[in-house]
Amino acid sequence: MQVGDKIPEVLGTDSEGRVLRREDFAGRKLVLYFYPKDNTSGCTAEACSLRDNYASLRQAGYEVVGVSVDSAVSHTRFREKYELPFPLIADTDKTLVEAFGVWAEKKMYGRTYMGTLRTTFLVDENGIVERIVAPKEIKTKTHGEQLLSWLASK
């Protein structure tokens, strides 16, 4: 997925069992953020930053949707524990992470494995990717503020 591309029609199923589609966000902009794993320190910090800035992001015209390959049960617990007001897609079959090009080889502590690259896509009201925030750009503790700062400077 690149800037200028249209996001897929079907995004996936959230932790509540709802199928989220591009048309569900027609006329609204979208922060679609991909993260590696529920309840890890960086992913929790990122989700909480987006939660804490959720009202401001919505005021700027954006909805927020998180995506990881964790199960719906894991997402439900994560949402409840941290009072996340936005949906989390359980991409257990990796359809969305592969479509967006964020499922890739990673290395940690000398071990190589496949995983999700922390990446955020800002999508316009027509479902077109307008900006991609790459893994090295994301500051997990202040990601919500980062996005708001970028939006203010546009």
Summary of the structure (lengths in Angstrom):
residues: 154
radius of gyration: 14.3
end to end distance: 21.3
largest distance: 45.1
contacts: 481
relative contact order: 0.24
helix: 36%
strand: 31%
